[in-house]
Amino acid sequence: MGLTVVREAVAPVVQRGADRAWSLADLDWRQVRPELLTDEDRSAVRFVTFIEDHIPGYLTWLLRTAPVDGSDLPTARVAVHREYVRFFIAWAYDEERHAAALTRYQEAAAVDTPDALRLSLAEAGRAHFDRPCPDLLGTFTYTMLQEKATQLFYQRFRAVTREPVLRRLLTLLARDEARHFGLYSQLVEAYVRRDPKAAAPHLKDVLRTFRMPLAETLPRYRRWSLDVADHCGYDHTEAYGALERLLRRYTDSRGGDGVDDLATFVTSLRALP
């Protein structure tokens, strides 16, 4: 990807994040009403706090995919990677705020005690995070799908919970995730338009191996995630629709050109139980 393309994609997203930034002080924690939380609400909050809190692992993984140190790297490539890193740092700040807000919410709603909560987060946070995405396109495709899935989760969770401060927090979280998704989607689409035949195998590889973050490391993840999804009326495979729409948009404008079968492949994945 050319430096100009990447710079013009990243800069507006980083600026929007700064323009629309919120802080924990924007929420009135004294208005939390724990009596309105169901057991399912509490479980969902605990679950997603573990996911959001794994920032060091996620950021380390992203930085490995776009290295900026080493004399063996071409200067032009480092320049492009540095643009990505600017977004990764801004993204990590957003996600750290999400984790801090969810942690604060658990304390305010008496979901867990401060020390016990931090110890459990530290225990889960020790697990190494990695995904089989050895290239930037694979990384961006994975993060595009994951950010869309998380956005959808927050929106669905907000629709079922009655606790007002949690509803406000979920709105803020979903808004941030939508912004993150927007950049990753833009980058994936740029790769597809640049060389669709070369891009298609990378996209398929991600789809074949896609798992939400911590699916392999968080204890009881499968059962817990299914319970949370059932409570919220949520299915992470709905996020595949974002990639399907991107590909359909491209094939409609270019008459296929190497990715028309991939759009059909995405559709078939969404139909799986």
RAMO-V738238 format. One record per backbone hydrogen bond with DSSP energy under -1.0 kcal/mol. CO is the residue of the C=O (numbers start at 1). NH is the residue of the N-H. E is the energy in kcal/mol with one decimal. If there is no record, write none. Layout:
((CO:NH:E) (CO:NH:E))
This chain:
((2:6:-2.2) (3:7:-2.9) (4:8:-2.5) (5:9:-1.1) (6:10:-2.7) (7:11:-2.4) (10:14:-2.3) (11:15:-2.2) (12:16:-2.5) (13:17:-2.0) (14:18:-1.7) (15:19:-2.6) (16:20:-2.2) (23:26:-1.8) (24:27:-1.4) (27:29:-1.3) (28:31:-1.8) (29:32:-1.3) (33:36:-2.1) (34:37:-1.7) (38:42:-2.2) (39:43:-2.2) (40:44:-2.3) (41:45:-2.4) (42:46:-2.4) (43:47:-2.5) (44:48:-2.5) (45:49:-1.8) (46:50:-1.6) (47:51:-1.5) (48:52:-2.7) (49:53:-2.1) (54:58:-1.9) (55:59:-3.0) (56:60:-2.2) (57:61:-2.0) (58:62:-2.4) (59:63:-2.7) (60:64:-1.6) (61:65:-1.0) (70:73:-1.5) (74:78:-2.2) (75:79:-2.4) (76:80:-1.6) (77:81:-2.7) (78:82:-2.5) (79:83:-1.1) (80:84:-1.7) (81:85:-2.7) (82:86:-1.7) (83:87:-1.3) (84:88:-2.6) (85:89:-2.5) (86:90:-1.8) (87:91:-3.4) (88:92:-2.7) (89:93:-1.9) (90:94:-1.9) (91:95:-2.6) (92:96:-2.6) (93:97:-2.0) (94:98:-2.0) (95:99:-2.4) (96:100:-2.6) (97:101:-2.6) (98:102:-2.5) (99:103:-2.3) (100:104:-2.6) (101:105:-2.3) (102:106:-2.2) (103:107:-1.8) (104:108:-2.7) (105:109:-2.6) (106:111:-2.7) (107:110:-1.0) (113:117:-2.7) (114:118:-2.2) (115:119:-2.2) (116:120:-2.1) (117:121:-2.3) (118:122:-2.2) (119:123:-2.2) (120:124:-2.1) (121:125:-2.4) (124:127:-1.3) (131:133:-2.6) (135:139:-2.2) (136:140:-3.0) (137:141:-2.3) (138:142:-2.4) (139:143:-2.6) (140:144:-2.4) (141:145:-2.2) (142:146:-2.6) (143:147:-2.8) (144:148:-2.0) (145:149:-2.5) (146:150:-2.3) (147:151:-2.4) (148:152:-2.5) (149:153:-2.2) (150:154:-2.4) (151:155:-2.1) (152:156:-2.4) (153:157:-2.9) (154:158:-2.3) (155:159:-1.2) (157:160:-1.1) (157:161:-1.8) (163:167:-2.1) (164:168:-2.1) (165:169:-2.5) (166:170:-2.7) (167:171:-1.6) (168:172:-1.8) (169:173:-2.4) (170:174:-2.5) (171:175:-1.9) (172:176:-1.9) (173:177:-2.4) (174:178:-2.2) (175:179:-1.5) (176:180:-2.2) (177:181:-2.7) (178:182:-1.8) (179:183:-1.4) (180:184:-1.9) (181:185:-2.8) (182:186:-1.8) (183:187:-2.4) (184:188:-2.5) (185:189:-2.5) (186:190:-1.9) (187:191:-2.1) (188:192:-2.4) (189:193:-2.6) (190:194:-1.8) (191:195:-2.2) (195:199:-2.0) (196:200:-2.1) (199:203:-1.9) (200:204:-2.3) (201:205:-2.2) (202:206:-1.8) (203:207:-2.2) (204:208:-2.5) (205:209:-1.4) (212:215:-1.7) (214:218:-2.5) (218:221:-1.7) (220:224:-2.7) (221:225:-3.4) (222:226:-2.1) (223:227:-2.1) (224:228:-2.5) (225:229:-2.6) (226:230:-2.3) (227:231:-2.1) (228:232:-2.1) (229:233:-1.3) (229:234:-2.4) (235:238:-2.1) (236:239:-1.8) (237:240:-1.4) (238:241:-1.5) (239:242:-1.6) (240:244:-2.5) (241:245:-2.6) (242:246:-1.8) (243:247:-2.5) (244:248:-2.8) (245:249:-2.5) (246:250:-1.8) (247:251:-2.9) (248:252:-2.6) (249:253:-1.3) (250:254:-1.9) (251:255:-2.0) (255:257:-1.1) (259:263:-1.7) (260:264:-1.3) (261:265:-1.9) (262:266:-2.5) (263:267:-2.0) (264:268:-2.2) (265:269:-1.8) (266:270:-1.9) (269:272:-1.3))
